[in-house]
Amino acid sequence: MTEKKIHIESLLEELESIIEKMEDDNLNIEQSLTSYERGISLVKQAQAKLNEIEKKVQILSKSDHLENFDPDD
């Protein structure tokens, strides 16, 4: 089974889009809540990706080559 790779840039673009829609004040309360929930999900995904990137950078900084990396560590 292949897992779709999510890029941090696409997460941030979608989050920015949600923020812009919410700032326009054209959403009803249900739409606002749905947008907020999606935004929180995107923030959590972006944080996880950034943590993964940080671990990879730390590994690279310790040696001249990239070691096997398990994002679940």
C-alpha positions as CSV (number, residue, x, y, z in Angstrom):
1,M,0.0,0.0,0.0
2,T,1.5,3.4,-1.0
3,E,0.9,6.4,1.2
4,K,0.3,9.8,-0.5
5,K,3.1,12.2,0.4
6,I,1.9,15.5,1.7
7,H,4.2,18.5,1.2
8,I,4.4,21.2,3.8
9,E,3.9,23.8,1.2
10,S,0.5,22.4,0.2
11,L,-0.6,22.2,3.8
12,L,0.3,25.9,4.4
13,E,-1.4,27.0,1.1
14,E,-4.6,25.3,2.2
15,L,-4.4,26.8,5.7
16,E,-3.8,30.2,4.2
17,S,-6.9,29.8,2.0
18,I,-9.0,28.8,5.0
19,I,-7.8,31.8,7.0
20,E,-8.6,34.2,4.2
21,K,-12.2,32.7,3.9
22,M,-12.7,33.0,7.6
23,E,-11.4,36.6,7.7
24,D,-13.9,37.6,4.9
25,D,-16.8,37.0,7.4
26,N,-18.9,35.5,4.6
27,L,-19.2,32.1,6.4
28,N,-22.1,31.0,8.6
29,I,-21.3,29.5,12.0
30,E,-21.4,25.9,10.7
31,Q,-19.0,26.8,7.8
32,S,-16.8,28.6,10.3
33,L,-16.6,25.6,12.6
34,T,-15.9,23.2,9.7
35,S,-13.1,25.6,8.5
36,Y,-11.7,25.9,12.0
37,E,-11.6,22.1,12.4
38,R,-9.9,21.7,9.0
39,G,-7.4,24.4,9.9
40,I,-6.5,22.7,13.2
41,S,-6.0,19.4,11.3
42,L,-3.7,21.1,8.8
43,V,-1.7,22.8,11.6
44,K,-1.2,19.4,13.3
45,Q,-0.1,17.8,10.0
46,A,2.3,20.7,9.3
47,Q,3.8,20.4,12.8
48,A,4.4,16.7,12.3
49,K,6.1,17.3,8.9
50,L,8.3,20.0,10.4
51,N,9.3,17.7,13.3
52,E,10.2,15.0,10.7
53,I,12.3,17.6,8.7
54,E,14.0,18.7,11.9
55,K,15.0,15.1,12.8
56,K,16.4,14.6,9.3
57,V,18.5,17.8,9.6
58,Q,19.8,16.7,13.0
59,I,20.8,13.4,11.5
60,L,22.6,15.1,8.6
61,S,24.3,17.5,11.0
62,K,25.8,14.6,13.0
63,S,27.3,12.8,10.0
64,D,28.3,13.2,6.4
65,H,25.5,11.0,5.1
66,L,21.9,10.4,5.7
67,E,21.2,7.5,8.0
68,N,18.0,5.4,7.9
69,F,15.2,7.5,9.3
70,D,12.1,6.2,10.9
71,P,9.6,9.1,11.4
72,D,7.9,7.1,14.2
73,D,10.9,7.3,16.5
